[in-house]
Amino acid sequence: MLEWRDTMSIDRGALDDDHHRLNELIRHFVALPGEEEQRPRAIALLERLRALAFRHFEQEERVQAAIRYPLLADHRSQHRRLVLLLDDIIAQVDERESAFAFGYAKEKADHLLPFWFLDHFTRGDLPLKTHLAKIPGLVCAPVR
C-alpha cells in the first residue's frame, strides 16, 4: 500500500488533505480481515471512501475550472469512470447472494482499490501540480 510522501503534495491544502484521507481509508479497508463478520465495517469504509471521493472530485474540478486547466475535460471523465468503478467494487463487496464469499470479493477489492487511487493520482492529479505552482499563493480551502 502507498505510504504518503511530501513529494506527492499538489497544493499544500485541501486537495492534499483529501488525497491523504482517501489513501488512509483504503489502507483501513485493506487492513480488515476478509471474514464475513467484517462485511458491515468494510461497506461503511467503502461508503465513506465514495462520499469523500465524490466531494473531492467536485472540488478538484472547481479548482481546475478556476485556473483554466487544459486537461479538465479528460480529468472530469476520469472522475466519472472512477466513481462507476468504486460503485461496482462496493456492489461486489456488499453482494450477499453471490456464489463467491465475502473474503473473495474483498481480496479483489484489496488489490483494485490501491490501483484505483494510485493510477488516477499519478496520471491524473500529479500533472495538475505544475499548473497550480504557476499561481502564487494559491491554497485550496477545504470544502466539508
C-alpha positions as CSV (number, residue, x, y, z in Angstrom):
1,M,0.0,0.0,0.0
2,L,1.1,3.5,-0.7
3,E,2.9,5.5,2.0
4,W,2.1,9.2,1.8
5,R,5.2,11.3,1.0
6,D,5.7,15.1,0.9
7,T,6.7,14.8,-2.8
8,M,3.1,13.8,-3.5
9,S,1.8,17.2,-2.4
10,I,-0.1,19.1,-5.1
11,D,-1.5,22.2,-3.4
12,R,-0.4,22.0,0.3
13,G,-4.1,22.5,1.1
14,A,-7.4,20.8,0.8
15,L,-6.6,18.7,-2.3
16,D,-3.6,17.2,-0.5
17,D,-5.7,16.6,2.7
18,D,-8.3,14.8,0.7
19,H,-5.7,12.6,-1.1
20,H,-4.2,11.7,2.2
21,R,-7.6,10.8,3.7
22,L,-8.6,8.8,0.6
23,N,-5.3,6.8,0.9
24,E,-5.9,6.3,4.6
25,L,-9.5,5.0,4.1
26,I,-8.1,2.5,1.5
27,R,-5.4,1.4,3.9
28,H,-8.0,0.8,6.6
29,F,-10.2,-1.2,4.2
30,V,-7.2,-3.4,3.1
31,A,-6.2,-4.0,6.7
32,L,-9.6,-5.5,7.5
33,P,-9.8,-9.3,7.7
34,G,-11.8,-11.0,4.9
35,E,-14.2,-12.6,7.4
36,E,-17.9,-12.4,6.9
37,E,-18.5,-10.5,10.2
38,Q,-16.2,-7.7,8.8
39,R,-18.6,-7.0,5.9
40,P,-20.6,-4.2,7.6
41,R,-17.4,-2.4,8.6
42,A,-15.9,-2.9,5.1
43,I,-19.1,-1.5,3.5
44,A,-19.0,1.5,5.9
45,L,-15.4,2.3,4.9
46,L,-16.2,2.0,1.2
47,E,-19.2,4.3,1.6
48,R,-17.0,6.9,3.4
49,L,-14.5,6.5,0.6
50,R,-17.1,7.1,-2.0
51,A,-18.6,10.2,-0.3
52,L,-15.1,11.7,0.2
53,A,-14.1,10.8,-3.4
54,F,-17.2,12.4,-4.8
55,R,-16.8,15.7,-2.8
56,H,-13.1,15.7,-3.6
57,F,-13.7,15.2,-7.3
58,E,-16.1,18.1,-7.4
59,Q,-13.7,20.4,-5.6
60,E,-10.8,19.4,-7.8
61,E,-12.8,20.1,-10.9
62,R,-13.8,23.5,-9.5
63,V,-10.1,24.3,-8.9
64,Q,-9.3,23.1,-12.4
65,A,-12.0,25.3,-13.9
66,A,-10.9,28.3,-12.0
67,I,-7.3,28.0,-13.3
68,R,-8.5,27.0,-16.8
69,Y,-6.7,23.7,-16.5
70,P,-6.3,22.4,-20.1
71,L,-6.9,18.8,-19.1
72,L,-10.2,19.5,-17.2
73,A,-12.5,17.6,-19.6
74,D,-10.3,14.5,-19.5
75,H,-9.9,14.7,-15.8
76,R,-13.7,15.1,-15.3
77,S,-14.2,12.0,-17.5
78,Q,-11.6,10.1,-15.4
79,H,-13.5,11.0,-12.2
80,R,-16.8,9.7,-13.6
81,R,-15.2,6.4,-14.5
82,L,-13.6,6.2,-11.0
83,V,-17.0,6.7,-9.3
84,L,-18.5,4.0,-11.5
85,L,-15.7,1.6,-10.7
86,L,-16.0,2.3,-7.0
87,D,-19.7,1.7,-7.2
88,D,-19.0,-1.6,-8.8
89,I,-16.5,-2.5,-6.1
90,I,-19.0,-1.6,-3.4
91,A,-21.7,-3.7,-5.0
92,Q,-19.4,-6.7,-5.2
93,V,-18.3,-6.5,-1.6
94,D,-21.9,-5.9,-0.4
95,E,-23.4,-8.8,-2.6
96,R,-24.8,-11.3,-0.1
97,E,-26.4,-13.6,-2.7
98,S,-23.2,-14.1,-4.7
99,A,-21.7,-17.6,-5.2
100,F,-18.4,-16.0,-4.0
101,A,-17.7,-15.5,-0.4
102,F,-17.2,-12.0,1.1
103,G,-13.5,-12.8,1.5
104,Y,-13.0,-13.4,-2.2
105,A,-14.7,-10.1,-3.2
106,K,-12.8,-8.2,-0.5
107,E,-9.5,-9.7,-1.7
108,K,-10.2,-8.5,-5.2
109,A,-11.1,-5.0,-3.8
110,D,-7.9,-5.1,-1.7
111,H,-5.9,-5.2,-5.0
112,L,-8.1,-2.9,-7.0
113,L,-8.6,0.0,-4.6
114,P,-4.9,0.9,-4.2
115,F,-4.6,0.8,-8.0
116,W,-7.8,2.9,-8.3
117,F,-6.2,5.6,-6.2
118,L,-2.6,5.4,-7.3
119,D,-3.3,5.2,-11.1
120,H,-5.5,8.3,-11.1
121,F,-3.3,10.2,-8.7
122,T,-0.1,9.7,-10.7
123,R,-1.6,10.0,-14.2
124,G,-4.4,12.5,-13.4
125,D,-3.6,14.5,-10.4
126,L,0.2,15.0,-10.3
127,P,0.2,16.8,-13.7
128,L,-2.0,19.4,-12.0
129,K,0.8,20.3,-9.6
130,T,2.7,22.1,-12.3
131,H,-0.3,24.3,-13.2
132,L,-1.1,25.1,-9.6
133,A,2.6,26.1,-8.9
134,K,2.2,28.8,-11.5
135,I,-0.4,30.6,-9.3
136,P,1.4,32.3,-6.4
137,G,-0.2,31.9,-3.0
138,L,-2.9,29.5,-4.2
139,V,-4.0,27.2,-1.4
140,C,-7.3,25.3,-1.9
141,A,-9.6,25.7,1.1
142,P,-11.3,22.6,2.4
143,V,-15.0,22.1,1.5
144,R,-16.7,20.0,4.0
